[in-house]
């Protein structure tokens, strides 16, 4: 299983090499199974298709896949109503992670770097993180997190970076404050 989450209706969605299975959140009985082609993805095993998800509203979520961002609309019975993938710069590319910030902007990472789709005007920007080894850093983003102050945290293979405001340079962390522990391969950043 590459990805699973609980939706706004209490159902558990799982995404694996075998397809998509939706379970009841109360007794975990299978409600629905879906083949990959319903999301416009090729069939076959050993292809990591699903990297992350982001809820948009009840009945709608975004998926970061190996073929772009998929916006999935579904009904209370977990039937797909439609799947849309019309986000420039993401279409057909591996999306490593995606997340909304507190202002409604969609941030996503690809092998080409970090992107932001503005909520207000829909414009897509490539974010320059101003790091010493920018290409190595931005091409290895594993997770995106926004804290309560809307600071952007990026977890990468080389460590993690924080932007105190979205328009200021990033501060990168490769070691602990006491310089005794190397920080690398940051796959998840969670609130405490």
C-alpha positions in Angstrom: 0.0 0.0 0.0 1.5 3.3 -1.1 -1.1 5.6 0.3 -4.2 5.5 2.5 -6.4 8.1 4.2 -9.8 8.6 5.7 -12.2 10.8 3.8 -14.7 13.4 5.0 -17.5 10.7 5.0 -15.5 8.4 7.3 -14.4 5.9 4.6 -10.8 4.6 4.3 -9.2 4.8 0.8 -6.2 2.6 0.0 -4.0 2.9 -3.0 -1.7 -0.1 -3.8 -0.1 -2.0 -6.6 -3.4 -3.9 -7.1 -5.7 -0.9 -7.4 -7.9 1.3 -5.3 -10.0 -0.1 -2.5 -12.5 1.9 -0.4 -13.5 0.5 3.1 -16.3 1.4 5.4 -14.8 3.5 8.3 -17.0 1.7 10.9 -16.7 -2.1 10.2 -13.9 -1.9 7.5 -16.0 -3.9 5.0 -15.1 -3.3 1.3 -17.4 -0.7 -0.3 -15.7 -0.3 -3.6 -12.8 -1.3 -5.7 -11.4 0.7 -8.6 -9.0 0.0 -11.4 -6.1 2.4 -12.2 -7.6 3.3 -15.6 -10.4 5.2 -13.9 -7.7 7.7 -12.8 -6.0 7.7 -16.2 -3.1 5.6 -14.9 -1.5 2.6 -16.6 -2.1 -0.9 -15.3 0.8 -3.0 -14.0 2.7 -3.8 -10.8 5.8 -2.3 -9.2 5.0 1.2 -10.2 4.6 3.6 -7.3 1.6 5.6 -8.6 0.4 7.5 -5.5 2.7 9.7 -3.5 0.3 11.9 -1.4 -3.2 13.3 -1.2 -4.9 16.5 -0.1 -8.5 16.9 0.8 -10.2 19.8 -1.0 -13.7 19.6 0.3 -16.2 16.8 1.1 -16.5 14.7 -2.1 -13.2 16.0 -3.6 -9.5 15.3 -3.1 -6.2 15.7 -5.0 -3.8 12.9 -5.6 -0.1 13.3 -6.3 0.7 10.6 -8.8 3.4 9.5 -11.2 1.3 11.0 -14.0 0.5 14.4 -12.6 -2.1 15.7 -10.1 -5.5 14.1 -10.3 -8.5 15.9 -8.9 -11.0 13.3 -7.9 -14.7 14.0 -7.3 -16.7 11.3 -5.7 -20.2 10.7 -4.2 -21.2 9.3 -0.8 -21.0 5.7 -2.3 -17.3 6.3 -3.2 -18.2 6.3 -7.0 -15.9 8.5 -9.1 -17.9 11.3 -10.6 -15.0 12.6 -12.6 -11.2 12.9 -12.6 -9.6 16.1 -13.8 -5.9 16.8 -14.4 -5.6 20.3 -15.8 -2.8 21.8 -13.8 0.0 23.1 -16.0 3.6 22.0 -15.1 2.2 19.0 -13.3 0.5 17.2 -16.2 2.2 13.9 -16.9 5.0 14.4 -14.4 5.8 12.6 -11.2 4.4 14.6 -8.3 6.4 13.8 -5.2 4.1 15.7 -2.7 1.4 18.3 -2.6 -0.2 20.5 0.1 -2.4 23.6 0.5 -1.0 26.4 2.6 -3.3 28.4 4.9 -4.1 30.9 2.2 -5.4 28.2 -0.2 -2.3 28.1 -2.5 -1.4 24.7 -3.8 2.2 23.8 -3.5 3.7 20.7 -5.2 7.1 19.2 -5.8 8.4 17.4 -8.9 11.8 16.4 -10.0 12.1 19.8 -11.6 11.6 21.7 -8.3 8.9 23.3 -6.1 5.8 24.9 -7.6 3.0 27.0 -6.2 -0.4 27.5 -7.8 -1.9 30.7 -6.5 -5.4 30.5 -5.1 -6.3 34.1 -6.1 -5.3 34.3 -9.8 -4.5 30.7 -10.6 -1.0 31.6 -11.8 1.7 29.0 -11.4 5.1 30.0 -10.0 8.3 28.1 -9.6 9.6 28.8 -6.2 13.4 29.5 -5.9 14.5 28.2 -2.6 17.9 30.0 -2.8 20.0 27.2 -1.5 23.6 26.4 -2.1 23.0 23.2 -4.0 19.5 24.3 -5.3 19.2 21.6 -7.9 20.0 18.7 -5.6 17.7 20.1 -2.9 14.6 21.0 -4.8 14.7 17.7 -6.8 14.4 15.6 -3.7 11.4 17.1 -1.8 9.6 14.3 0.0 7.2 16.2 2.1 5.6 19.7 2.4 4.2 21.0 5.6 2.7 24.4 6.8 2.7 25.1 10.5 0.2 27.3 12.4 2.1 30.4 11.3 2.0 29.4 7.6 5.7 28.7 7.6 6.7 26.4 4.8 8.7 23.3 5.9 10.3 21.1 3.2 11.6 17.6 4.0 14.2 16.3 1.6 16.9 13.7 1.2 19.5 16.2 2.4 17.6 17.4 5.5 14.8 20.0 5.9 14.3 23.6 5.2 12.0 26.3 6.7 10.8 29.6 5.3 9.7 31.9 8.1 7.6 33.8 5.6 6.8 32.6 2.1 8.7 35.5 0.5 11.9 35.2 2.5 15.0 32.9 2.0 14.9 29.4 3.4 16.9 28.3 6.4 18.2 24.8 5.8 19.0 22.2 8.5 21.4 19.4 7.8 22.4 18.8 11.4 20.9 19.1 14.9 21.5 22.2 16.9 24.3 20.6 18.9 25.9 19.5 15.5 26.1 15.8 16.8 23.3 14.4 14.7 23.1 14.5 10.9 19.6 15.2 9.6 18.9 13.7 6.3 16.2 11.7 4.5 13.3 13.7 6.0 10.2 11.9 4.7 7.5 13.3 7.0 7.0 16.4 9.0 4.1 16.3 11.5 2.7 18.8 14.0 3.3 18.2 17.7 
